[in-house]
Amino acid sequence: MEKNLDFKRHRRLRTSNSMRSLVRENHLRVDDFIYPMFVIEGNKIKNEVASMPGVYQFSLDLLLDEVKTVYNLGIRAIMFFGVITAKDEIGTGAFVDDGIVQTATRMVKEAFPDLLVVADTCLCEYTSHGHCGVIHNHDVDNDESLKLLAKTAVSQAEAGADIIAPSNMMDGFVAAIRLALDEAGFQHIPIMSYAVKYASSFYGPFRDAADSAPQFGDRKTYQMDPANRLEALREAQSDIEEGADFIMVKPALSFLDIVRDVRNNVDVPVVAYNVSGEYAMVKAAAQNGWIDEKALVMEMLTSMKRAGADIILTYFAKDVAVWLKEENR
Ligand code: PBG
């Protein structure tokens, strides 16, 4: 008998849509998403963020309508960022009882009790200098900032936040917040730590949206160097030891290797933050007709799942929810 060429026929499993669906390894679900939203002081405001088409700052009077749309799309987790004008040295607006995020949280929890509100716990949107903590000697003072961060977390929990997500990258922030939450009777509230947060150029559009750009210097003494990988494991490890219930990696797209490393090294849910700059790049290219937006977004977010993310924080959540509905046969 004649000898045949010997090789593997991988294309057998790619012959049709149904065949490809049958063997697909990773999927996006609407339950995977947390949708970030910007809340601004004032009335009747719906400002589109210039560098983030399709993303708006909403005043409180218009917020519930938008949240309803989000809810009706099937999304069950949102995150608020506050935009205020009266800022001070210590970011008082972050932890007052009637702060903008606390008020938004109360409103939303009353109207949609089963919609999870994830609180971004940070000071940079509320400090006059735009840094994520208190400044001493031209740098953010770690331990002083922890006290304010813990206060912020407790005020967010009191307003009804379901998950506390500290993002200011102070050492010990999970330990400090866990202790403060427990002392205030919030033992049941989980902490989603932005454990692995890089000092990234991908946050530019967000800082426009949240008016939170640092007024001097940068965030490199507290956020991580994008060149580092092992440091991510140390950050994740210490936050787990301090009691983190979720670990976040941020940004997502150029840090998918880190998402995988973290997924392989911790046993809690891993969250990938598809940040503002990643969103802006896609939108800009789409507006120019240079890419197929839907196909590209689905590929990008599915890649985050493939890299090991269990949950994705993304400004595309609403769009994807619509697309997933359309595809539901
Ligand atoms: C607050 C915070 C930032 C983002 C989320 N929380 C900005 C920063 O660290 O400067 C960025 C999110 C995004 O770019 O979408 N510290």
Residues whose N, C-alpha, C, O or C-beta is under 5 A from the ligand:
A	BS01	PBG	C122 C124 S167 F202 Y203 F206 V275 S276 G277
